[in-house]
Amino acid sequence: MEIAVKQIRNLNTVNRKEWNQLNINGNPFLQYDFLNGLEQFKCLEGHGWEPCHLIATNGKKLVGALPLYIKDNSYGEFVFDWSWADAYERAGGKYYPKLVSAIPFTPVCGPRILTNNSLAGIDDIKALIIKAAIGFADYAQISSFHCLFTQPDDREALAKHGMLLRKTCQFHWRNRDYRDFDDFLESMTSKRRKQIKRERKKIKEDNIEILRLRGAEITEEQWTVFYEFYCATFYKRWGNPRLSLDFFLNLSGNLPDNTLLILAKQDSEYIAGAFAMLSDTTLYGRHWGCGRHLTNLHFELCYYQTIEYCLENRLRSVDAGVQGEHKINRGFDPVSMVSGHWIRHPGFRTAIDKYLQQETAEMNSYIRTLEAHSPYKNKDDSQA
């Protein structure tokens, strides 16, 4: 039967089981309940993310998909193209709306062109989906289509269809088969090892109690407390919060094995919290907030507690996301990420292509510089 690709406006029209049988590779952000939760609990409204997902079907069976959104801004993407938009519009064009395939508000690498790998003809399905996305953008005279934080096989497929590739940098901690946190510290230079010990000692001296809770263990009261911290951080830095309390509550019920909340208490009062998601191999640090500022508390909850959790549960890495060279001194390595970009206007595409050639050389140099400041005794370990 012929495979058909169509556009849908919300995920609740898709069979949950069939979606989760696509090659999401255990990525919790691609789980049906995470993506559908963003829509169901009003996290996208007012923030410029309008769902227009592409699905490929063979008869009634779902065989492929592309999480896709119409964007009227570039917030919540973390592959920054504000300068592109400015240049395009100064030249008389209209950069927005644009098409974006990404996890909203989440700079996490993973599959974007999803397929059911139990079926034959996967490459053909991917090609149909990419052609459909580009065709939609071209037909609607949308300026561009962006596929963000892609995994290697998706990058190859995108490049075959003429999409430009852009390199950015993230920071990940890697478990090099450490026995425990002390063994991890022993792999570092004396200066950095002493720094981390001082920072953790201050937390103990302040009598901070740390709780690490998996989804099913998290009470509504604890989610509510964390949500207050989360909102306070957003109001202070970025404006209105993106995620709703109902969205977080839904994670405990529908994705309990993928959800982790780290809370800090002092004098029996919750004072800070960090939210993370889990796969079988990776802890993804996502959001943090506090009601009381204490020195080193952010480092403890977002870095050292997540590293300890990975060590205790034999996970391979902590994905700490974009930005923050201070993560290097605390054991995180710079990791390159690649996104794909289709530009409709030929002249603008040529200009972006030239820009990316220069930017890629600069990004490679930046990553090499960061690697030279590795905190590990054997600097080759940071590139392993």
N, C-alpha and C positions, 0 to 999 in steps of 0.2 A: 504493500500500500504506500502511496506517495506521502512524503513528509511535508507537513504544512507548518509555516511559521506565522503566528499572529500576535497581536499586541493585547495585553490586558491591563486594566487600570487598578486592580488590587489582587493580592495573593489569595484572598479567601475563595476565589473561584477555582483554585488549583487543589488537587488532591494532596493532602499533607504527606501521606506515605510515599506517593510517587515522587514528590519533590525531594524528600530526604533520601530517596534511592539514587538521585543524581550524584555525580562525583564531587560532592562537597568536601570530601577528604577529611571528615571529622572536624571541619572548621565550624566552631559554634555559631559564628556570625552569619553563616549561610544556612543554618538550620531554619526550617519553615517557621518555627515558633519565635525565633528572634526577628526575622524579617517581617513576618506577618504582625508580630507584636508592635513593631514600630508604626505600622499602619493602623492597627486596631485600637491602640491606646494613644492616638493623636500626637505622636512624637514628631511627625513630619510636617504637620500643618503649621503654616506661618513661617517656615524656615527654608522655603524654596526647593523642597524635594517633592516633585509630583510623580508618583509611580506610573510607569508605562512599560512594564516588563514584557519581554518577548518570550514566548513559549513555542517549542517545536513539538508537534504531535504526529503520531502514526496512527491514524484512526482516532480513537479516543484516548490512547495511551500517551502520557508525557514522556518524551525521549530527550528533550533538551530545553535549556532556558538561559536567559540572560537577565539578571537583575538590572533594571534600567530605570532612570529617572530623568525627567525634564527639569532642568535647573534654571532659575532666573537670577542666580548669584553664584559665587564660588565658595561660600562658607561651608565648613564641615567636610571638606575634601582632602586637605593637607597635601595636595599637589598644586602649588600656588600658580595660578595663571591670571592674576589680577592685571599684570603688566600687558599680557596678551590682549585682554579685554579692552584696556585703555587704548592701546595702539590701534586695534581694529576699529574702535568707535571714533577715535580722532581722525581716522582715514575715511569716515563716513559710513562705516558698516554697523551692523547690529549684532554684537557678540552673543547677547542673551536673547532668547533662551538657547541653551545648549543641551546635548544629551550626555549623561554620565552613567557609566556602569561602575558602581562602587557600593560599599556598605556605608550607609549614611552615618556621618560623624565618627567614622571608625577607620583609621589608617592601618589596616591589617592586610597583609598579602594573602592571596588565596585564589582558587579557581574563580573565573568570572563567566566563561562560556561553559555552562554546565551540560553534561551529557550523561546518559545511562550507559555505563561502561560494559554492561552485560550484553549490549546490542552490537551488531556489526555496523560498519560505516560511520564511526565516530567522527572522523575527520570531515566527512561530507556534511554531517549535522552541524559541526562547528562552522564550516564555511557558509552554510545557509543562514545561520544566525548572524554571523558578522555581516554578510551581504544585506540581510534584512535591516540591521541597525543603520548601516551606511546609507542604504536605500531610503529609509525613513527620513534620515537627516537631510539627504539631498532633495527628496520630493517636497519636504516641508520647508526647504530653504533655511534650515537650521545651520548655524555657523560651523558647528564642530561636534564631534563625538569623542568622548574620552573614556578609556577603560583603565581604571586606576589600580595600582598595587597588584599587578598580575603575576601569575606563576609562569615558569619558563615555557611550558608547552603552549600556553595561551599567547605569550609574546610572539612566538614563532608564527602562529596562525594570524595574529594581527598584522605582523610585518609583511606576510604574504599578500595581504590585502591593501598594502600601501600606507599603513598607519605608521606615524613617526613614533619612535621610542624615546622616552625621557627617563633619565636616571635621577633618583633622589636617595636620601640617606636616612636610615633608622638606627636604633640602638637596641641590641639584643644581648642578653646574658646567655652563655652556653655552658651546659653541664659537661665538663670534661671528665666524667666518671669520678667526681669527688665523693669521698666517703661521707662527709658532713661539712658543715659551715667552716669549721676550723681547718679542714683539709683544703677547702677553697681559699681561705685566707693565706695558707702556706704557699699557695702558688703565686702570690702577689709580692711585689717589692716590699721591703721593710717599711718604707714611708707610707705606702697606701694601706698596708695591713694595720699599722698603728692608727691611721686616720679612721678607718672603719671601726676599730675597737673603741676608740675615744667616742665616736658618735653613738655607738650602741651602749656604751657605759653610761652616757648621759641619760638615756631613756630609763635605765634601771635606777639611777639615782633619783629620777623624778617619780619613781614608783608608778610607772605606767604598766598596766595590765593589757596584754594583747590577746584578742580572740580571733581565731580563724574558723569561719563557718561555711560549710557547703550549703547549697541551695535549700535542701529540705530542713536544715537546722535553723535557718534564719526566720525569726519571728516577724510579724507585721510591725511590732514596735521597733525592732532593730532596723528594718528597712526604712521606717519613717524617720528615725534618728539620722541614718545615713543620708536620706534624701534631703534633709535640712542642710547637712554639710555640703552636699553636692550642689544644691541650689545657691548656697552662699558663695561658693567658688565661682559659679557662672555669673551671678549678679555683679560680683566684684571685677571679673575679668572680661567677660564676653557678652553680657546681657542676659536675655531670658534663657532658662534651662531648656535643653533639647528633649531629654527623656522625662517621662512622667512617672509618678510613684506607682501607678497601676502597671506600667511596663515592668518595673523592677519586681513587683509582687508576682507578676505572671511568670518571671524567670524561675522562681523557686518552685512553682507548681509544674511547669512544662519542661524546664531544662535544669533540673536539680543537680545533675552530675557535672554540668558545665559552668556552674555559677559559684563564685567564691566571694565572700565578704570578709574583710579584715577590719576589726574595730579596736579602738584604743580607749581604755578607761583610766581615769584618775580619780581617786577618792570616790569610787563607786559611780562615777558619772562618765557617760560616753563623751569623748572630746574630739574624736577624729575617726575617719573611716576611709577605706580604699576598696574599690570594686574591681573584680577581675573576672575573666572568662577562661575556661579550661578546655583544651582538647586532650587527646591521649598522650600528646608529646609536649605541649606548650601551654604556659600560663601567659595570658594576655592582660597586662595591666591597663586599666581603662580610665577610671575616674577616682578622684580623691577630694576630700574636703575636711575642714576642721572647724570646731567651735571655739577652740582655744589654741593660740599659737605657742608651740614649744619648740625649742631648738632641736633639730635633727629628727623630729617626729615624721616629717614627710619622707625622709630617707629610710627610716625604719619600716614604715608601713608599705611604701611603694617599691622599695628595692630589697632590703635585707629580709623582710618577712616573705616576700615572694620567692626570693632565692632559696630560703630555708624550706619553703613549702615544696619547691621543685626537688630539692635534694631528698626530702623525706618521702616523696611520692614518686621518685625516679623519673621525673619529667626531664626533657632534654633542653628546654630553653625558657627564658622569660622574654617576651616581646614588650619592650617598654615604649614603643612608638617612636614618633618623630621628635626632633629638636632636643637640645639639652646636652651640651658637651660635658657638663658636670657628671653625667652618667659614666663617662670613660673611667674616671678615678675610682668608681665603685664597682668596676668589674664588667661593664658592658662594652661590647664591641660595635664599631660602625659596620652596618650592613647595607649594601646597595639594594634598592628597590627600583622596579621598572614599570612605567605606565605607557599605554598606547594612545595616540592622538590622531584623529582624522580631521583635517581642515578642508572645508568645502571650497573656499576661494583659492584658486591656483597661486596667485601672487602672494597671498598671505601665507600659504603653505610653504612656499619657497623661503620666505623670510623666517618662518618658524624653524624650518629645517636647518638653515644656517645658524640660527641662534642656538639650537640644541647641540649642534656639533661643538660650538664653543663652550656651552654650559656643561656638556658631558666631560670635556677635558678638565674643566675647573672642578667638577664634582669628584672626578677620579683623584685629582691632586688633593682636594679637601680630605677625602677618605684616607689617602696615604699619610697625610699629616696627622690625622687622628690616630692612626695605627702606630705611628712613631711615638705617641704618648701613651702607649699601652701600659697599664699598671702591673702587668704580669712580669715575673722574673725572666721568662723566656718569651720575648716579644713575638716569636713565631707562633706561639699558642693563640694569639689573638686573630690569626689568619687561618687557623685550622678549620 
